[in-house]
Amino acid sequence: MRAYTRFYEETGGFTPPTDEALLALSRALLDQPDHDGVQLLARDPSTGEALGFATIYWTFSTLSAARVAVMNDLYVTPAARGSGLAERLIEACRERALARGCASLQWTTALDNHRAQRVYDRVGGTRSSWLHYALPTDR
């Protein structure tokens, strides 16, 4: 997860959480996978090395009157990019969402992350006409 937060730190406008905060989040998701969300970890079967992960959170959509899943994170290490791992992680997220009775799997991406957008297009994702906003709660 540290490599993932470094990736976004390098693109600017992001202050990464501490290692302790990341570890606490991962433990909460891995220890209680049916609580608020789940984290899927992809490892190299021969070395056990982490190659990527995806994090899904469960929520509801008032507009569709349905349960939805939000893929909040998707990260593949540089060495594993282009191997189809991102597509497999997205499919695993879709399967989890379907099993939870979710009507859709949703996510956002940076406007300039064209490589990821090509992956999302390949897996059948559709671009939304909605803009994503964020508001810090501690302002």
C-alpha positions, 0 to 999 in steps of 0.5 A: 500500500505504501507504493500505491500512496507514493504513486499518488503523492508523486502526482501532487496534491496528496499527503500520504497517511502514515505507515501505522494508519495504512497497516490499521486500515489493512488489518481492519479490512482483512480481519473483518471482510464483510464489515464495511468493505474488503481488500483483495490482495494479489500475490506471486504464487511462487514468491509470495510477493504482493503484486497488487490489490483492490479495495471495495466498500459497500454502500447504497445508491438512492438514485438507483434504490440499490446496493452498490460497491465502490472500488476505492483502490486498484493498484498493480506494481509496475513489474506486474502491469500489462500482465492482465492482473488489473483486469483480474482484480476488477473481475474479482471485485465485480464478482464480490459485488454481485455476491453481495447483491450490488447492482453495480461496481463503481470507481473514479480515476484521475483524469490524466490516468489514461493507462488505467482508463484503457483498462477500464474501457477493456473490462466494459466500464462506462464513463459517468457524466458525474464529477467527483468532489471531496470536502475535508471534514477538518476544515 
